[in-house]
């Protein structure tokens, strides 16, 4: 439902709490959601944490405040539960960069290769995958495989290149990328560092190498958050989607956090660190989604069964490493 059509006065926080109890629902929210949505969620996390929560929840309804591929993952792991997404149009530029039909043709060129797909992909792409990964567990998953095993990594070329550098592998990379992480500018970060010389630069591995070259720490969204909590430094330049700063500021109210500068077509872009897909979800849409139990994520049983295997393999390997 469009926010412009909503005129009644609703206490969204109170009503969402009431509906959750009434319907035995759970709200899972990604770190990149707006602060108000994060504050009403039962669980806030990155892709791995949300996948784990989706797999073990006893709720009848999963409200996934994130993007479509995340809600699909929850449905794959909990096929008997109703999974709803506040805005069905909340997609993902990285997911869209790897259409399943084109990826299958690419995969067929390497019949001996094992496919590792970043969780930021469609359910259809997961059916063409041997192991799913997240930025939290990707390095461990790759390192758990024989060194002579040929690997295709999709869809994020920047994350794949980072894993290659860390592990010494030579994975075959699909040419996809995140529209947000690709806008961070290494040159602009360098300039900001001059203004804030005491600040540590922290970056997500979906960023380009020119950005990672300036990073004092590289890690998943959860990894970045934990680093800002445990590191005694009081100032950070953060190169990932801006939504995570809400949790960073809550966890470390005495510290300073600067959004890493972004650039689009060579020009500074103030809004480019916000994912436009993530930000499609609003409190109003979350309320109506829970109230009306729609839009619902529905997947064919054949897709669910085929996509379960690589996700379950990811969770098994993650458990082995205590992730």
FIPAFI-258066 format. One record per residue: residue in three letters; x, y, z of N, C-alpha, C, O, CB in turn. Coordinates in steps of 0.02 Angstrom, whole numbers. Glycine has a CB too. Layout:
N
rest,n_px,n_py,n_pz,ca_px,ca_py,ca_pz,c_px,c_py,c_pz,o_px,o_py,o_pz,cb_px,cb_py,cb_pz
ala,X,Y,Z,X,Y,Z,X,Y,Z,X,Y,Z,X,Y,Z
...
//
This chain:
323
rest,n_px,n_py,n_pz,ca_px,ca_py,ca_pz,c_px,c_py,c_pz,o_px,o_py,o_pz,cb_px,cb_py,cb_pz
unk,42,-60,0,0,0,0,44,62,0,92,66,38,-47,0,61
unk,27,111,-42,67,172,-46,59,214,17,3,222,42,47,213,-107
unk,114,241,43,111,283,102,68,345,90,38,372,136,180,304,124
unk,65,368,26,27,429,11,-48,419,20,-86,467,25,42,452,-60
unk,-70,356,21,-141,341,28,-161,331,101,-220,323,116,-159,280,-12
unk,-112,331,146,-126,317,216,-138,383,253,-92,424,259,-68,277,249
unk,-199,394,277,-216,456,309,-234,447,382,-231,495,420,-272,490,273
unk,-253,386,404,-274,377,472,-214,380,520,-157,364,501,-310,310,480
unk,-227,401,582,-175,407,632,-166,338,665,-212,311,696,-193,461,686
unk,-107,310,657,-93,244,683,-29,246,724,22,273,701,-88,192,626
unk,-31,218,783,29,209,823,62,144,798,47,90,823,14,206,901
unk,106,151,749,134,92,717,172,47,765,166,-14,761,181,113,661
unk,209,75,811,248,35,858,201,-8,901,212,-68,908,291,80,904
unk,149,23,928,102,-14,971,62,-66,930,52,-122,953,53,34,1006
unk,39,-46,872,-2,-91,831,39,-150,804,14,-206,801,-33,-52,773
unk,101,-137,786,143,-192,762,157,-241,819,156,-302,808,210,-165,734
unk,168,-216,880,178,-259,938,116,-301,951,121,-361,967,197,-217,1000
unk,58,-270,946,-5,-307,957,-15,-361,905,-33,-418,922,-64,-258,957
unk,-5,-344,842,-16,-392,788,34,-450,791,16,-507,776,-11,-358,721
unk,96,-436,810,146,-489,816,122,-542,866,126,-602,853,215,-460,838
unk,97,-519,923,74,-565,975,11,-602,952,5,-662,962,60,-526,1041
unk,-34,-566,922,-98,-595,900,-88,-648,847,-123,-698,846,-143,-540,874
unk,-40,-637,802,-31,-681,745,28,-729,753,43,-768,708,-21,-641,682
unk,62,-727,810,123,-767,821,172,-755,763,194,-801,729,106,-843,827
unk,188,-691,754,232,-671,700,299,-648,728,304,-627,785,200,-615,658
unk,350,-651,686,416,-627,703,439,-579,648,426,-591,589,467,-685,713
unk,472,-525,667,498,-477,619,573,-483,616,608,-473,667,476,-404,636
unk,599,-499,558,671,-503,546,690,-441,504,659,-429,452,692,-570,510
unk,739,-404,526,758,-343,491,832,-342,477,873,-358,520,738,-281,531
unk,849,-323,416,919,-316,398,947,-250,425,909,-202,435,929,-319,321
unk,1012,-249,437,1046,-189,462,1036,-128,417,1043,-71,440,1119,-202,470
unk,1018,-139,354,1012,-84,307,942,-54,305,928,-9,265,1032,-107,238
unk,897,-79,348,831,-49,352,835,17,390,885,32,422,782,-98,387
unk,781,57,385,779,120,421,779,108,496,762,53,519,717,161,400
unk,800,158,534,808,151,607,743,130,641,744,89,687,834,215,637
unk,686,159,621,623,142,654,604,70,644,576,38,689,567,188,630
unk,618,42,585,604,-29,573,651,-73,613,629,-122,642,610,-45,498
unk,714,-55,616,761,-93,657,738,-96,730,745,-147,764,831,-62,653
unk,709,-40,754,691,-35,825,630,-77,843,619,-91,902,679,36,843
unk,589,-97,794,531,-139,810,543,-212,793,500,-254,804,469,-114,773
unk,601,-227,765,616,-296,744,631,-341,803,657,-318,854,674,-297,694
unk,616,-405,795,634,-455,846,706,-477,838,739,-496,886,587,-516,841
unk,729,-473,776,799,-490,763,826,-445,709,794,-435,657,806,-566,744
unk,885,-417,721,919,-374,672,984,-408,654,1020,-431,699,930,-301,699
unk,1001,-413,591,1063,-447,573,1082,-439,501,1050,-402,463,1057,-519,590
unk,1135,-474,482,1156,-477,412,1127,-540,381,1086,-574,412,1234,-476,406
unk,1147,-555,321,1116,-610,284,1123,-677,319,1075,-716,321,1146,-615,215
unk,1182,-691,349,1191,-755,383,1148,-760,445,1113,-809,455,1265,-765,401
unk,1149,-708,486,1110,-709,547,1035,-715,533,1000,-751,568,1123,-647,588
unk,1012,-680,482,941,-683,465,923,-751,438,868,-776,452,924,-629,414
unk,967,-782,400,955,-850,374,949,-899,432,906,-943,431,1010,-871,326
unk,993,-892,481,992,-937,539,928,-928,579,898,-977,602,1053,-924,583
unk,907,-865,589,845,-853,625,784,-880,587,739,-908,617,837,-778,638
unk,784,-871,522,729,-897,481,724,-973,487,669,-1000,486,738,-876,408
unk,781,-1006,492,782,-1079,495,755,-1106,561,727,-1161,563,852,-1105,484
unk,762,-1067,614,744,-1095,680,682,-1063,713,662,-1085,766,802,-1088,727
unk,653,-1013,681,597,-980,713,536,-1027,720,523,-1069,676,577,-918,674
unk,499,-1018,774,438,-1057,784,376,-1015,770,320,-1036,782,436,-1083,856
unk,387,-956,744,330,-912,727,291,-941,668,318,-978,627,355,-841,711
unk,227,-923,664,186,-945,608,196,-899,547,188,-921,490,112,-945,628
unk,213,-836,561,222,-788,507,290,-755,515,308,-732,569,165,-734,508
unk,327,-752,461,391,-716,459,382,-653,418,368,-656,359,449,-761,430
unk,390,-596,451,388,-532,416,461,-513,403,499,-500,450,350,-475,457
unk,480,-511,340,550,-500,324,560,-428,301,543,-410,244,574,-549,271
unk,587,-387,345,602,-318,327,672,-317,297,722,-308,331,598,-271,390
unk,673,-325,232,735,-329,194,718,-324,121,675,-285,101,775,-394,210
unk,753,-363,81,738,-365,9,715,-435,-11,718,-481,29,800,-343,-32
unk,692,-441,-72,656,-501,-93,696,-565,-87,670,-616,-64,634,-492,-164
unk,761,-564,-105,799,-627,-102,805,-651,-30,809,-712,-19,868,-617,-132
unk,806,-605,18,809,-625,88,745,-659,110,746,-710,145,823,-564,133
unk,689,-631,90,624,-661,106,617,-729,72,588,-776,100,566,-615,85
unk,642,-735,10,642,-799,-24,683,-851,14,663,-909,20,669,-792,-96
unk,740,-830,41,782,-876,79,745,-900,141,749,-959,158,848,-842,100
unk,710,-855,174,670,-874,232,617,-925,213,605,-973,249,637,-813,264
unk,584,-915,155,533,-962,132,563,-1029,115,533,-1081,129,496,-933,71
unk,622,-1029,85,655,-1092,68,672,-1132,131,665,-1193,131,720,-1077,28
unk,693,-1097,183,711,-1131,245,651,-1148,289,655,-1193,331,759,-1087,284
unk,596,-1112,279,535,-1124,319,475,-1128,272,431,-1085,274,525,-1068,372
unk,473,-1180,230,421,-1182,177,350,-1188,202,303,-1171,166,435,-1239,132
unk,340,-1211,264,272,-1217,290,247,-1154,323,189,-1149,342,269,-1275,340
unk,291,-1105,331,273,-1042,363,254,-990,311,277,-992,253,330,-1016,408
unk,213,-943,331,196,-887,287,251,-834,293,267,-812,348,126,-857,305
unk,279,-815,237,332,-763,236,305,-704,196,283,-711,139,398,-791,204
unk,308,-645,227,283,-585,194,338,-532,193,382,-531,236,220,-558,229
unk,334,-488,144,384,-436,132,346,-369,127,300,-363,87,426,-450,67
unk,366,-319,166,328,-256,165,318,-226,96,263,-201,81,362,-205,209
unk,369,-227,54,362,-201,-14,389,-253,-63,449,-267,-64,401,-133,-23
unk,345,-282,-103,365,-336,-149,414,-311,-201,448,-352,-233,303,-365,-183
unk,419,-245,-211,465,-218,-260,535,-206,-232,579,-181,-267,439,-153,-286
unk,546,-225,-169,612,-217,-139,658,-271,-166,664,-326,-138,608,-221,-60
unk,691,-255,-221,735,-303,-253,807,-292,-233,821,-270,-177,729,-298,-328
unk,854,-308,-277,925,-303,-261,963,-296,-327,956,-338,-371,950,-364,-219
unk,1004,-244,-333,1042,-234,-394,1090,-292,-407,1102,-310,-464,1080,-168,-391
unk,1118,-320,-353,1164,-375,-361,1128,-438,-386,1152,-473,-431,1200,-390,-295
unk,1070,-452,-357,1030,-508,-380,1013,-500,-454,1018,-548,-493,965,-514,-339
unk,992,-440,-474,971,-427,-543,1029,-431,-592,1018,-438,-652,938,-359,-547
unk,1091,-427,-567,1149,-430,-612,1165,-502,-633,1209,-513,-674,1210,-400,-578
unk,1128,-551,-605,1142,-621,-622,1078,-659,-638,1055,-699,-597,1179,-655,-564
unk,1048,-647,-697,989,-685,-717,1005,-759,-721,1058,-778,-747,962,-659,-785
unk,961,-801,-696,975,-873,-692,989,-904,-760,1033,-947,-766,916,-909,-660
unk,953,-883,-812,964,-914,-878,1033,-898,-906,1066,-941,-934,910,-890,-926
unk,1055,-836,-897,1121,-817,-921,1176,-850,-879,1228,-869,-904,1129,-742,-920
unk,1163,-856,-814,1213,-888,-772,1220,-962,-789,1275,-989,-787,1195,-879,-697
unk,1164,-995,-805,1167,-1066,-823,1210,-1077,-885,1250,-1124,-888,1096,-1094,-835
unk,1203,-1032,-933,1244,-1038,-993,1318,-1028,-976,1362,-1061,-1005,1222,-986,-1046
unk,1332,-982,-931,1400,-970,-908,1427,-1031,-871,1484,-1052,-882,1403,-908,-862
unk,1387,-1059,-827,1406,-1118,-788,1421,-1177,-833,1468,-1215,-820,1351,-1136,-738
unk,1383,-1185,-886,1391,-1242,-930,1459,-1242,-966,1481,-1293,-992,1335,-1243,-982
unk,1493,-1185,-966,1559,-1181,-996,1613,-1213,-952,1669,-1226,-974,1578,-1108,-1010
unk,1595,-1225,-888,1643,-1253,-840,1612,-1313,-805,1594,-1309,-746,1665,-1198,-788
unk,1607,-1369,-840,1571,-1428,-813,1602,-1457,-750,1567,-1492,-713,1567,-1481,-865
unk,1666,-1444,-737,1699,-1473,-678,1699,-1425,-619,1725,-1442,-565,1770,-1492,-695
unk,1671,-1367,-627,1673,-1316,-575,1616,-1325,-524,1560,-1343,-542,1670,-1246,-605
unk,1633,-1312,-462,1584,-1309,-408,1561,-1237,-403,1602,-1191,-408,1613,-1336,-340
unk,1497,-1226,-393,1470,-1158,-391,1457,-1136,-319,1421,-1169,-282,1405,-1153,-432
unk,1488,-1080,-300,1473,-1047,-237,1438,-981,-254,1466,-940,-290,1538,-1034,-194
unk,1378,-973,-228,1341,-912,-241,1331,-873,-177,1311,-900,-125,1273,-927,-274
unk,1346,-809,-180,1331,-763,-126,1256,-763,-116,1218,-766,-165,1358,-690,-141
unk,1233,-760,-54,1162,-765,-39,1121,-710,-73,1061,-717,-81,1151,-762,37
unk,1154,-655,-93,1120,-601,-128,1105,-620,-200,1131,-589,-246,1162,-537,-125
unk,1065,-670,-209,1046,-693,-275,976,-722,-272,949,-734,-218,1096,-745,-303
unk,946,-733,-330,877,-757,-333,872,-831,-312,922,-867,-310,849,-749,-403
unk,811,-852,-297,800,-922,-281,819,-966,-340,845,-1021,-331,726,-933,-261
unk,805,-942,-400,822,-981,-460,897,-991,-466,920,-1045,-485,795,-946,-523
unk,936,-939,-451,1009,-946,-455,1034,-995,-401,1082,-1031,-412,1043,-878,-447
unk,1001,-995,-344,1021,-1041,-291,1012,-1114,-312,1049,-1158,-290,981,-1028,-227
unk,964,-1126,-356,954,-1195,-380,1010,-1218,-425,1018,-1278,-437,887,-1200,-417
unk,1051,-1171,-450,1108,-1188,-493,1173,-1188,-452,1228,-1189,-481,1113,-1137,-551
unk,1166,-1187,-387,1223,-1177,-342,1236,-1239,-300,1190,-1276,-283,1210,-1118,-296
unk,1301,-1250,-284,1319,-1306,-240,1321,-1284,-167,1299,-1321,-123,1386,-1334,-260
unk,1348,-1225,-155,1351,-1198,-86,1335,-1123,-89,1364,-1087,-130,1421,-1211,-53
unk,1291,-1101,-46,1278,-1030,-38,1326,-1003,14,1348,-1041,57,1203,-1017,-18
unk,1343,-939,11,1385,-909,62,1361,-839,77,1319,-811,41,1459,-907,39
unk,1387,-810,131,1377,-740,146,1445,-708,154,1496,-743,151,1333,-730,211
unk,1448,-643,163,1513,-611,173,1544,-631,239,1605,-625,248,1505,-534,170
unk,1503,-656,285,1530,-679,350,1568,-744,342,1622,-753,372,1473,-689,400
unk,1541,-790,302,1570,-858,301,1604,-876,235,1629,-932,228,1517,-908,314
unk,1606,-830,187,1631,-846,120,1702,-873,120,1717,-923,88,1627,-785,75
unk,1747,-840,156,1817,-861,157,1823,-931,187,1859,-973,160,1860,-812,198
unk,1788,-944,242,1791,-1010,274,1764,-1065,228,1792,-1120,226,1752,-1010,340
unk,1711,-1049,193,1682,-1099,147,1731,-1115,91,1741,-1174,76,1616,-1073,117
unk,1761,-1065,62,1809,-1077,8,1869,-1116,35,1893,-1162,2,1833,-1010,-24
unk,1894,-1098,93,1952,-1132,122,1936,-1204,142,1982,-1245,149,1977,-1094,182
unk,1872,-1221,151,1853,-1289,170,1855,-1337,110,1850,-1398,119,1784,-1289,200
unk,1864,-1310,49,1863,-1351,-12,1935,-1367,-34,1980,-1328,-20,1826,-1315,-68
unk,1945,-1423,-68,2012,-1440,-93,2041,-1384,-136,2004,-1353,-174,2009,-1506,-133
unk,2105,-1372,-130,2136,-1317,-167,2134,-1326,-242,2138,-1277,-280,2208,-1309,-144
unk,2129,-1389,-265,2127,-1400,-337,2055,-1401,-364,2045,-1414,-424,2161,-1465,-353
unk,2006,-1386,-322,1937,-1385,-344,1923,-1320,-383,1931,-1265,-356,1888,-1391,-283
unk,1903,-1327,-445,1884,-1268,-484,1819,-1240,-457,1772,-1278,-444,1877,-1285,-560
unk,1815,-1174,-449,1757,-1142,-418,1733,-1084,-461,1773,-1043,-485,1774,-1118,-347
unk,1668,-1081,-471,1635,-1022,-499,1605,-984,-440,1571,-1013,-398,1580,-1040,-553
unk,1619,-919,-436,1590,-878,-383,1544,-826,-414,1562,-790,-461,1645,-843,-340
unk,1483,-823,-388,1433,-775,-414,1392,-747,-356,1392,-777,-302,1387,-809,-467
unk,1358,-691,-365,1363,-647,-423,1410,-588,-413,1421,-550,-460,1295,-621,-441
unk,1439,-579,-353,1477,-518,-338,1551,-525,-354,1588,-561,-320,1469,-499,-266
unk,1574,-491,-406,1643,-496,-427,1691,-465,-376,1748,-489,-369,1653,-462,-495
unk,1669,-413,-341,1713,-381,-291,1724,-426,-231,1780,-433,-207,1684,-314,-269
unk,1670,-457,-206,1678,-504,-151,1719,-563,-173,1762,-587,-136,1609,-527,-125
unk,1707,-588,-234,1746,-644,-260,1819,-628,-266,1862,-669,-249,1719,-665,-328
unk,1835,-567,-290,1906,-547,-297,1939,-541,-228,1997,-559,-220,1910,-480,-334
unk,1902,-516,-180,1928,-512,-111,1943,-581,-83,1996,-592,-53,1878,-475,-65
unk,1898,-628,-94,1909,-697,-70,1969,-728,-104,2009,-762,-72,1846,-740,-82
unk,1976,-716,-169,2035,-741,-205,2100,-715,-174,2148,-752,-165,2031,-720,-279
unk,2100,-651,-157,2161,-622,-128,2176,-652,-59,2234,-666,-43,2154,-546,-122
unk,2124,-661,-19,2134,-686,49,2154,-759,49,2197,-780,89,2070,-677,90
unk,2124,-798,5,2135,-871,6,2189,-895,-42,2212,-951,-38,2071,-906,-10
unk,2209,-851,-90,2257,-872,-140,2226,-915,-195,2262,-945,-235,2313,-910,-108
unk,2159,-917,-198,2125,-956,-250,2121,-916,-315,2140,-857,-318,2054,-976,-227
unk,2095,-949,-365,2085,-916,-430,2015,-934,-454,2006,-963,-508,2139,-938,-482
unk,1965,-916,-414,1897,-932,-432,1876,-895,-495,1900,-840,-509,1849,-915,-375
unk,1832,-925,-534,1804,-895,-593,1747,-849,-570,1702,-872,-536,1778,-949,-645
unk,1750,-785,-587,1703,-737,-559,1650,-715,-610,1665,-697,-666,1741,-676,-535
unk,1588,-719,-588,1533,-690,-626,1538,-614,-620,1558,-588,-567,1463,-716,-601
unk,1521,-578,-672,1529,-505,-675,1467,-469,-648,1428,-441,-686,1544,-482,-746
unk,1459,-470,-582,1404,-435,-550,1430,-391,-494,1486,-401,-470,1351,-484,-524
unk,1389,-342,-472,1411,-298,-418,1350,-264,-386,1296,-261,-416,1461,-246,-444
unk,1361,-239,-325,1310,-202,-288,1314,-128,-306,1368,-99,-305,1319,-211,-212
unk,1258,-98,-323,1257,-29,-345,1278,19,-290,1305,73,-305,1187,-11,-369
unk,1267,1,-227,1287,44,-171,1362,38,-159,1396,89,-157,1248,25,-108
unk,1387,-22,-150,1457,-30,-132,1504,-8,-189,1561,9,-176,1471,-102,-114
unk,1479,-9,-250,1521,14,-306,1527,90,-309,1570,115,-345,1492,-11,-371
unk,1486,126,-272,1490,199,-274,1540,229,-225,1557,288,-230,1422,228,-261
unk,1564,188,-177,1612,216,-130,1676,233,-168,1699,194,-210,1627,166,-73
unk,1704,290,-152,1762,316,-189,1825,313,-146,1828,343,-93,1749,387,-211
unk,1875,276,-170,1938,273,-135,1971,341,-128,1998,357,-75,1985,226,-171
unk,1968,381,-182,1998,447,-181,1963,492,-130,1996,529,-93,1996,480,-250
unk,1897,488,-127,1860,530,-80,1870,507,-8,1872,548,38,1786,529,-97
unk,1877,442,2,1893,417,69,1961,442,91,1970,461,149,1891,339,70
unk,2008,441,45,2075,467,60,2071,541,81,2105,562,128,2122,458,-1
unk,2031,580,45,2023,651,62,1989,660,130,2009,704,168,1982,686,7
unk,1939,618,145,1905,623,209,1952,603,266,1948,630,321,1842,578,209
unk,1995,556,252,2043,533,302,2090,591,321,2112,595,378,2083,473,276
unk,2106,634,274,2148,693,289,2112,739,338,2144,767,383,2164,732,223
unk,2046,746,331,2007,788,376,1998,756,445,1991,790,495,1939,803,346
unk,1998,689,445,1988,652,508,2044,601,515,2032,541,508,1918,618,510
unk,2104,623,529,2162,577,531,2159,524,584,2192,472,578,2224,617,540
unk,2119,534,636,2115,484,689,2064,429,673,2061,378,707,2095,517,755
unk,2025,439,620,1972,391,604,2001,328,570,2046,332,528,1920,423,558
unk,1974,270,590,1991,208,556,1940,196,500,1881,210,509,1991,148,607
unk,1963,171,444,1919,156,387,1899,83,390,1942,39,392,1954,173,320
unk,1834,71,390,1809,2,390,1765,-7,328,1727,38,311,1769,-15,455
unk,1772,-64,295,1738,-73,230,1711,-143,222,1738,-192,248,1786,-58,174
unk,1657,-148,185,1627,-212,167,1663,-239,105,1680,-201,60,1550,-205,153
unk,1675,-305,102,1713,-333,45,1676,-331,-22,1705,-351,-72,1731,-403,60
unk,1614,-308,-24,1581,-296,-88,1607,-233,-122,1590,-219,-180,1505,-291,-78
unk,1647,-194,-86,1675,-133,-114,1732,-148,-162,1760,-203,-160,1699,-86,-57
unk,1747,-100,-204,1801,-108,-252,1869,-105,-218,1876,-79,-162,1797,-54,-307
unk,1920,-132,-251,1986,-136,-222,2014,-67,-203,2050,-61,-154,2034,-170,-270
unk,1998,-15,-242,2023,52,-228,1998,77,-160,2031,118,-128,2002,100,-283
unk,1941,51,-138,1914,68,-72,1947,24,-19,1968,49,33,1837,59,-70
unk,1951,-40,-32,1980,-87,16,2053,-71,31,2078,-87,85,1974,-158,-8
unk,2087,-40,-17,2158,-22,-7,2166,28,51,2220,31,81,2186,9,-72
unk,2114,65,66,2117,114,120,2090,88,186,2092,122,237,2079,177,100
unk,2065,26,186,2030,1,245,2078,-25,299,2126,-60,284,1983,-55,225
unk,2062,-6,361,2098,-34,418,2067,-101,439,2099,-142,471,2096,15,478
unk,2003,-111,419,1969,-174,433,1919,-187,378,1883,-141,356,1933,-172,504
unk,1916,-249,354,1869,-270,302,1827,-327,331,1854,-375,358,1905,-292,236
unk,1761,-322,326,1720,-375,354,1647,-369,335,1626,-320,304,1726,-376,428
unk,1609,-418,354,1536,-419,343,1504,-362,382,1538,-329,422,1505,-487,363
unk,1440,-351,371,1406,-299,408,1410,-310,483,1424,-264,521,1334,-294,385
unk,1397,-372,504,1403,-388,575,1475,-381,598,1487,-357,654,1378,-460,588
unk,1522,-401,556,1592,-394,574,1612,-321,584,1649,-305,630,1635,-424,520
unk,1587,-277,541,1601,-206,548,1573,-179,614,1606,-141,649,1572,-167,489
unk,1511,-199,630,1480,-176,692,1520,-199,753,1534,-160,798,1408,-203,697
unk,1539,-263,754,1577,-290,810,1645,-255,816,1669,-244,872,1587,-365,803
unk,1675,-239,760,1740,-207,761,1735,-138,793,1779,-119,832,1769,-200,690
unk,1683,-100,777,1676,-33,806,1662,-36,881,1678,10,918,1620,6,771
unk,1632,-91,903,1619,-100,975,1682,-119,1013,1697,-91,1066,1564,-153,986
unk,1720,-166,985,1778,-193,1021,1841,-150,1013,1885,-151,1056,1793,-262,996
unk,1846,-111,958,1906,-72,947,1903,-9,990,1852,26,991,1913,-53,872
unk,1957,7,1025,1957,65,1070,1957,132,1034,1946,184,1065,2016,62,1115
unk,1968,132,969,1968,195,932,1899,228,936,1849,193,941,1988,184,858
unk,1898,294,935,1835,330,945,1806,360,881,1755,395,884,1846,385,993
unk,1836,346,823,1812,377,761,1821,329,703,1874,298,695,1848,443,748
unk,1769,324,661,1771,276,605,1740,306,543,1692,345,546,1734,212,624
unk,1769,289,486,1740,303,420,1712,237,394,1748,188,387,1794,334,369
unk,1647,235,381,1612,172,368,1592,166,294,1551,204,269,1549,167,412
unk,1622,117,260,1608,105,189,1562,45,180,1583,-8,159,1673,95,150
unk,1499,56,198,1446,8,182,1381,47,185,1381,107,199,1446,-54,231
unk,1325,15,173,1260,48,171,1247,83,238,1263,57,291,1203,-3,157
unk,1219,143,234,1216,188,292,1171,163,349,1178,187,405,1191,254,270
unk,1127,115,336,1082,90,388,1117,62,449,1091,66,504,1037,38,359
unk,1177,34,439,1213,4,494,1235,55,546,1248,37,604,1274,-34,468
unk,1240,118,527,1263,169,574,1215,177,634,1236,198,688,1270,236,539
unk,1152,160,625,1104,163,680,1125,117,736,1126,136,795,1033,146,656
unk,1143,55,719,1165,7,770,1233,26,799,1246,16,858,1167,-64,742
unk,1277,52,757,1343,73,781,1337,128,832,1370,127,884,1387,96,722
unk,1294,177,818,1285,233,865,1250,211,929,1265,238,982,1246,289,831
unk,1204,164,924,1171,139,984,1220,100,1028,1220,107,1089,1112,94,965
unk,1263,61,995,1310,19,1033,1368,59,1061,1396,42,1114,1336,-37,989
unk,1387,113,1027,1446,153,1048,1428,228,1044,1453,263,1000,1508,138,1003
unk,1385,251,1089,1360,320,1085,1415,373,1092,1404,431,1072,1308,332,1138
unk,1472,356,1120,1525,405,1129,1572,410,1070,1619,451,1070,1564,388,1189
unk,1561,368,1019,1606,368,961,1576,406,902,1516,416,898,1621,296,941
unk,1620,426,856,1599,463,796,1602,417,735,1649,379,726,1643,525,785
unk,1550,421,693,1546,380,633,1533,425,573,1485,464,572,1492,325,640
unk,1574,418,522,1566,456,460,1548,408,404,1581,356,395,1630,496,444
unk,1496,425,365,1479,385,306,1533,396,254,1550,454,239,1408,404,278
unk,1560,342,227,1613,349,176,1585,387,116,1528,377,97,1639,280,154
unk,1625,431,86,1602,470,28,1588,424,-31,1621,373,-41,1654,523,9
unk,1539,443,-70,1521,405,-129,1525,448,-191,1523,509,-187,1451,375,-122
unk,1530,415,-248,1534,450,-312,1496,412,-364,1499,351,-367,1608,459,-333
unk,1459,448,-405,1425,416,-462,1441,457,-525,1431,517,-527,1347,413,-451
unk,1468,422,-574,1490,454,-636,1541,510,-623,1542,562,-657,1430,482,-674
unk,1583,498,-572,1636,546,-558,1615,605,-515,1656,649,-502,1663,571,-621
unk,1551,607,-494,1527,664,-455,1506,640,-385,1481,584,-377,1468,699,-490
unk,1517,682,-335,1497,665,-267,1422,652,-264,1383,686,-297,1516,721,-217
unk,1403,602,-225,1332,581,-221,1315,570,-148,1335,520,-118,1319,516,-263
unk,1276,616,-118,1261,612,-47,1215,554,-29,1221,526,26,1230,677,-24
unk,1172,535,-74,1122,483,-58,1142,413,-81,1106,365,-69,1056,501,-90
unk,1200,407,-113,1217,343,-144,1236,288,-94,1240,230,-113,1273,353,-191
unk,1247,307,-30,1262,255,20,1198,226,48,1201,182,91,1305,284,76
unk,1140,250,26,1076,220,44,1054,173,-12,1054,191,-70,1022,275,55
unk,1036,111,6,1010,64,-44,938,83,-58,896,79,-12,1016,-10,-19
unk,920,102,-119,852,122,-134,802,64,-127,743,75,-115,848,151,-204
unk,826,3,-136,782,-55,-128,766,-68,-55,708,-78,-37,815,-118,-159
unk,817,-67,-13,806,-77,59,760,-24,87,717,-38,129,873,-76,97
unk,768,37,63,731,93,91,659,97,64,622,143,83,767,157,77
unk,639,51,21,569,49,-1,523,29,57,465,49,59,561,0,-59
unk,550,-11,103,510,-31,161,503,28,209,551,64,222,542,-92,196
unk,442,37,236,428,90,284,387,60,341,363,3,337,389,149,250
unk,380,98,395,340,74,452,267,63,431,235,15,453,343,125,510
unk,241,107,389,172,98,366,164,33,327,117,-4,338,150,158,323
unk,210,20,281,207,-41,242,217,-102,286,186,-154,275,260,-40,186
unk,260,-97,335,271,-152,382,207,-168,420,189,-226,429,329,-136,431
unk,173,-116,443,110,-125,480,58,-159,437,28,-209,458,84,-58,505
unk,46,-133,377,-6,-162,334,13,-232,310,-30,-274,300,-18,-116,274
unk,77,-243,300,100,-309,281,83,-360,335,60,-415,320,176,-309,268
unk,94,-342,398,78,-386,454,3,-392,464,-22,-446,478,112,-360,518
unk,-32,-338,457,-105,-338,466,-141,-380,413,-185,-420,429,-132,-266,464
unk,-121,-371,349,-155,-404,294,-122,-469,272,-149,-506,232,-160,-357,236
unk,-62,-482,299,-22,-542,283,-8,-546,208,-11,-600,177,-59,-606,306
unk,8,-490,180,24,-485,109,68,-423,99,62,-375,138,-40,-481,65
unk,112,-421,49,124,-472,-3,162,-532,23,210,-526,61,163,-441,-61
unk,139,-590,3,168,-653,25,218,-680,-26,208,-674,-86,113,-705,38
unk,271,-709,0,322,-742,-43,299,-813,-57,292,-853,-11,392,-741,-9
unk,287,-828,-120,265,-895,-140,314,-921,-192,327,-889,-243,192,-894,-169
unk,341,-980,-180,389,-1011,-225,366,-1081,-244,336,-1115,-203,460,-1013,-194
unk,379,-1102,-306,362,-1171,-325,400,-1221,-281,457,-1208,-261,379,-1183,-400
unk,369,-1277,-266,400,-1327,-224,466,-1352,-254,513,-1367,-217,352,-1386,-213
unk,469,-1356,-319,530,-1380,-351,588,-1332,-339,645,-1353,-329,519,-1389,-426
unk,574,-1267,-339,625,-1216,-325,647,-1221,-252,707,-1220,-237,599,-1145,-340
unk,599,-1228,-207,614,-1233,-136,660,-1292,-122,710,-1286,-87,549,-1239,-95
unk,642,-1351,-150,681,-1411,-136,752,-1406,-164,800,-1428,-132,646,-1472,-165
unk,758,-1378,-223,825,-1373,-254,868,-1321,-220,929,-1329,-215,818,-1356,-328
unk,836,-1267,-197,875,-1213,-165,892,-1227,-93,938,-1197,-65,836,-1148,-170
unk,856,-1273,-62,870,-1290,8,939,-1320,17,974,-1304,66,818,-1339,35
unk,960,-1361,-30,1022,-1399,-21,1083,-1354,-14,1122,-1363,33,1032,-1445,-80
unk,1095,-1304,-59,1154,-1262,-50,1151,-1217,11,1202,-1201,40,1164,-1220,-111
unk,1090,-1197,31,1084,-1155,91,1098,-1197,153,1134,-1175,198,1013,-1124,96
unk,1071,-1257,155,1084,-1302,212,1158,-1319,217,1185,-1326,272,1042,-1365,207
unk,1190,-1327,159,1262,-1341,159,1300,-1282,189,1348,-1292,227,1287,-1356,87
unk,1279,-1221,172,1310,-1162,202,1302,-1162,277,1350,-1148,313,1279,-1098,172
unk,1242,-1176,302,1230,-1175,373,1270,-1229,409,1294,-1219,465,1155,-1184,387
unk,1279,-1286,377,1318,-1340,406,1392,-1319,414,1422,-1328,466,1314,-1404,363
unk,1419,-1290,360,1490,-1269,363,1498,-1213,413,1547,-1211,450,1514,-1246,293
unk,1450,-1166,415,1454,-1111,463,1454,-1136,534,1491,-1111,577,1395,-1062,452
unk,1412,-1187,547,1409,-1216,615,1476,-1249,633,1497,-1246,691,1352,-1267,620
unk,1509,-1280,585,1573,-1312,598,1626,-1262,621,1669,-1277,662,1598,-1348,534
unk,1621,-1201,595,1670,-1149,612,1645,-1102,666,1678,-1052,682,1687,-1109,550
unk,1586,-1117,694,1559,-1076,748,1536,-1008,725,1536,-960,764,1609,-1068,801
unk,1515,-1002,662,1493,-938,635,1418,-928,647,1391,-876,628,1509,-933,560
//
